[in-house]
Amino acid sequence: MAEGTTNALPMLTLEEAQQIALKNHPQIAAANYLALAAGEEVKEARAGFFPNANLYANGVLADDEGTRILAGGLNNPSVYDRAAGGVQVNQLITDFGKTANLTASSKYHAQAENQNANQTKEQVLLQVQVGYFSVLEAQAVLQVAQQTVDTRQLLLNQVSVLASNKLRSDLDVSFARVQLGQGRLLLQTAQNNADDAMTSLSTVLGYREPKQFQLVESSQTNFSNTNDVSELVQTALTQRPELLRLRDEQESAVRLAKSQRDSRLPTISAVGVAGGAPYHNSHLDDQYAAGGVQLSLPLFAGGLYTARQHEAELKAESENELLRSVEDNVVRDVHLAWLNVNNALGQLTTTDELMRNAAESYDLAEARYKIGSSSIVELSQAQLALTQAQIADTNARYNVLIRQANLDYETGTLR
């Protein structure tokens, strides 16, 4: 490594910052884990379609061969000495849609969790872009503040020399010192804001401790300055992850309600058992096997199944109303974000013109002061106006980028 480059800050582009955040941010990891967990719920629900096998083993000693169970049930089975093992297999034939709707409900819920993960990613990407542009903005303001201090320091030096030669008054020196002090305060504030912005960006990137980077200026120029916002609204309604998530959740609730309705229908299953008894009473055989079809129909459960169905139906209606509310909010947010972009572009045009005028005024004031046709007060006012115009132009330039990133997020096109 070449000498003098050991302390160079690592370069960081906006794309690299986004990749780091996608890899490191804990909220993204948490959302991905929830999506994977929802995928397992699909397997749980779908398991009802497959055979269910259980292995049993029994060892029994009866008091005598005439032992019977006389209490605890309506049956009256015989109890014999035995040691036996066997397998029982249950296979669902049909439950008239209960398991199918339950599986579909879990699938839609898993899709909703995937959309939730996508929404979390977009939220983090928005935070990265805002943080990235905020750092560039703070650093640009810091440069303006440093240039202001350098210019005012130079003016103080010049005025001090002229005052020592009786070509300027001590009042001019005092004014120059005041202006330099104000410039230093501006520089200190700008430095603190730059450090704050870098710290915030480090956190968004998933780092626990603040890190320093040398950011590369973004070349983003595709601003959505259009007179027709309806296309952006339609894009948002079809692509916003939270809307897709709510639609999946609403469909999941509908399928769950159907599953609860089907819980009152019969369940038909095939049952088979087989096994052997190496030790048993003489009344029993060495091996056994049996099979049959079992029908189960719930007759009465105190209103349990009906209440579950109504509960699921009401939750589905609630999801539908929530979806409508969020859609209305999305339409509003897209309009506001679009207006903010256009307003930011208009402000950028204004600040560009303001900065050019302020620069011309400062050049004129400086020339007039040098030939003695104006006071240092006029020059100081021109310096202040130029500094304010430069800062305003810097803020407006990065505000456009931040507003555009927010519009991309609101339309579901942030990448």
N, C-alpha and C positions, 0 to 999 in steps of 0.2 A: 504494500500500500504506500502511496506516495506520501512524503512528509507534508504535514499540514492538513491532511484530509481525515485524520483519525477521529476528529470530533464532528465531522459533517453529519447533519441530520439525515435520516433515511427519507428518500423520496416517496411520496404517496399520492397516487392519482385517485380521482373519485371512484373509478371502477374498482381499484384495489381496496379502497376503504369499504365499499359495499360488500366485496367478497370476504373481507376480514370480519365484518359484522355478521354476515350470514353464517359464518363458521363459529364465531365466538359468543354471540349474544345469548344469554341464558333464556330469555323469553322465547326465542326461536326454538331452542332445544326442548323447552318445556312443551311448546305447542306440538312439536314433532312427536314427542313421546305420547301425548294424548291422542294424536292421530293413529299411532301404532296400536295403542290400547283399544281404540274404537274398532280397529281392524280385527282384533282378537274377539270382540263381542260378536262380530259376524260369524266367526267360526263356532262360537258357543251356541248361537241360535240355530245355525245350520246343522249342528250335531244331532238335532232331533230327527233328521231324516235317515240317520245311519243306525245300524244295529247296536244294541246295548247288551254287552255280555258281562256276566258276573260269575266269579268262581266261589263256590261254597264248600265248606268242610264242617262236618258235625261229628261229635262224639257224645253218645248218650248212654247212660246207665239207668235202667228202670228199676223200680222197687221190686216188681215181679211182672210176669207176662200179662197180667190182667190190669196193669196200670192204665187209667184213663184220665184225661184232663176234664174235670167236672165243673170248673168255674173260670170266669175270665173271658168267655166267648160263647157264641151259639153253637160252635162246632164241638164235636166230641171225639177227637182223634185218639187212636191207640198210640202208646209210647213203648217202643221196643229197644232193647240193647242194640247199639250199632256204632260203627265208625265208618263214615261215608264221605265222599267228595263228589262234586259235580259242577256242571256249568249250566247257567240259565241264560238264554238269549231272548231279547225282546226286539222286535222290528216293527216300527210304526207302519201301518198300511195307509191310513188316512186319518186326519183330524179335521178334515173339511176346511182347510185354509189357515188354521191357527198358526202352525209352525212356519208356513210359507209367508204369511204376513208379518210374523215376528222377525223372520230372517230379512225380509225386505225393509222393515223398520230399522233394523240394525245396520243394514247397508247404507241407507240414507243418512243415518246418524254418523257413520264412518266418513261418508262424503262430506258431511257438515264439518267434522273435525279437520278434514284435509283443507277445506276452505278457511277454517279458522286459522290453521297454520299459515296459509297463504296471506291471510289478512295480517297476521303478526309480522310476517316477512315484509309486507309493504309498509307497515307502520315503522318498522326498524329502518327500512331503506329511506323512508321520508326523513326520519330523525338523522340518518347519516348525511343526506343531502343538505338538510338545514344546518346541521353542525359543521359540515365541510365548508359551505358558503359563508357561514358566520365567522369561521376562522379566517378565511380569505378576506372578508370584509373588515374584520378587526385588524388584521395585519396591514391592509391597505390604508386604513385610518391611521395606524401607527406610523406608516411611512410619511403620510401627510403631516402628522404631528412632528416627526423628526425633521422634515424639511422646514417646517415652520420655525422650530427652535434654531436650526442652522441659519436660516435667513435673518431671524431677529438677533442672533448672536453677532452675525456679520454687521448688521446695522448698528448695534451697540458699539462694536469696535470702531466702526467708521465715525460715528457721532462723537465717541470719546476722543478720538484723535483730533477731529475738527474742533471740539470744545477746548482741548488743551492748547490749540493754536488760536483760540478766541474767534473761530469762525462759526461756532454754534454755541448756544447757551447751555448752561447746566440743566435747564428745564428740559431740553431735548434729550440730554443724557438720562434724566429721571424717567421720562416717557419711554425711552428705549429699554430701560431696565425693567419697568413695569410690564411692557409687552413681552420681554424675554421670560419673566417670571410666569406670566399667564401661559406662555407657550410650553414651559416646563411642566406646569400643572396639567395641561392638555396631554403632554407626552406621557406623564405618569398614569393618567387615567386610561389612555389608549393602550399602554403596556399591560395594565391590569386586565382590561377587557380582552386583549389578545390571549393572555394566560388563561382567563376564565373560559374562553371559547375553546382553546385547545384541550383543557381539562374535560369539558363537556363532551367533546368529540371522542376523547379516549374512552370515556364511559360508554358511549354509544357503540364504539367498536368492540366492546366486551372486555376491556382491560380494567382491572381493579385499581391499579395505580396509574397516575397521569403519565403519558408518553408524549414526546416531542417529535413532530414530523415536519418535513419541508413539503408543503402542498403544491401540487401542480395546478396552474390556473385552468379552470374548466373552459371548454370550447363549446358549451351548449348554446345553441342559438335558435332552436325550433320553438318559437313562442306561439301560443295558441291565440293570436290576436285575430279574431274573426267576428263578423257581425251576426253570425248564426250560432247560437249556443245550443240549439235543439239537438244537433248531432252529438255534441259532447254529453248531453243528458242521456240520450239513448245508449251511448257507449257505457256510461256509468251504470245504467239500469241492467245492462246485460253482463258487465264484467266485474263490478264491485264484489270482492270476495265475501263481505258480510251479507250482501243480498243473496248471493248463491248459497251461503251457509244457512240463512233463515229459510230459504225455499226448501232446502234439503231437510231442515229440522221440521218444517211444517208437514212435508210429505211423510217423514218418519213418524210424526205424531198421528197422522191419518192412518197409516198402516198399523200402528200399535193399537189404535182404537178398533180397527177391524179384527185384529188378533184377539183382543179382549171380548169382542162380540162372539167370535168363533169358539171361545172357551166354553160356551154353553151348549155346543154341538157335541155329538158323540165322538169318541176316539176309538178307532179299531186297530188292534195290534196283533201280530203273530207272536206266540210265546212257545219256546222249546226248551226242554230240560233233558239232561242226560248225565249219568254218572255211574259210580260203582261203590260197593261196600265190601271191603276186604274182611271186615268182621261185622257179623250181624246175627240177629235172632233167626232161628230156623224157619220162622214164618216169612222171612224176606228173601228176595232173590239177590244174586251177586251183582247184578247190574240193573239199571232202570233207564228208561227213556220215555218221554211223552211230549206231545205238541198239541197246539190248539190255537184258536182265534179268540181274542178277548175283546169285548165291547164294553166301553165305559161311558156312561151318560150321567152328568151331574143333574140331580133332580132339585135339590134345595140346599142353599148355603147361606141362608139368611140375607139374601140380596147382595152377596159379595160380588158375583160376576157382573150383575147389572151395574152396581156402583163403580166397578173398575172400568167398565165400558164407557159410562157417562163421564167419568173422570178423564179418560183419555180423549174423548170427543171434545170436551170443554178445553182441554189443553191444546188440542189441534186448532180450535177456533181462536184461542189466545195467540198462538203462533202466527196465524193468518193476519190478525189485527196488528200484531207487532211488525210483521213484514210490511204491511201497508204504511205504518208510521215511519219505518226506516226508509222506505222508498220516497216518501214525501220529504224527509230530511235530506236524502241524497240529492234530490232535484234542487232543493234550496242551496245546499252546500256547493253544488257545481256552479250554479248561477253566481253565488258570492265569490267563489274562487276565480271564475272567469272575469268578473268585474274587477277583482283585485289585480289580475294580470294586466288588463288593459289600463287600469289606473296607474300601475307601476311603470308601464311602458311610457305613458304620458308624462309621468314625473321625471323619468329618465331624460326624455327630450327637453323638458324644462330645465333640469339641473345642468345638462350639457351646455345649453345656451347661457344659463346663469354663470357657469364657470368661465366661459369664454369672455363674457362681459366683465366679470370680476378681474380676470387676468389683464384685460386691456386697461381697466381702471387702475389697477395696481401699477402697471408699467408707466402710465401717465403720471400718477401721483409720485412715483419714485423719481421720474425725470424732473418733475416740477420741484421736488424737494432738493434735488441735487443742485439745481440752478438758483435755489433760494426764493422761488416764487410761491412757495406754500410752506405750511408749518408741518411739524412732525405729527400733529394730531391728524391731519388729513392722510398722511402716509400710514399711520397706525390703523385708521379706520379702513383704508384700502387693504392693508394686510389682513385685518380681521375678516373683512368681507370675502377675500380670496380664500382664506382658510376654511371659512364656513361653507363656501361654495364647493370647494374640493371635497370636504367631508360629505356634504349633501349629495354630490354626484357619485361618490363612492358607495354611500348607503343605497342610493337609488339603483345603481348598477347591480348590486348583489340582491337587492330586494326583488328585482325582476326574476332572478334565478330562483329565489326561495318561493316566490308566488307561483312560478311555473311548476316547480316541484310539487307544491300543494295541489295545483290543478290536476296534474298527472295522477296524484294519489286519489283525488276525489272522483276522477273518471275511471279509475282502476287500470291505468296504463303506465303506472310508475314502474320503471325497470332499472 
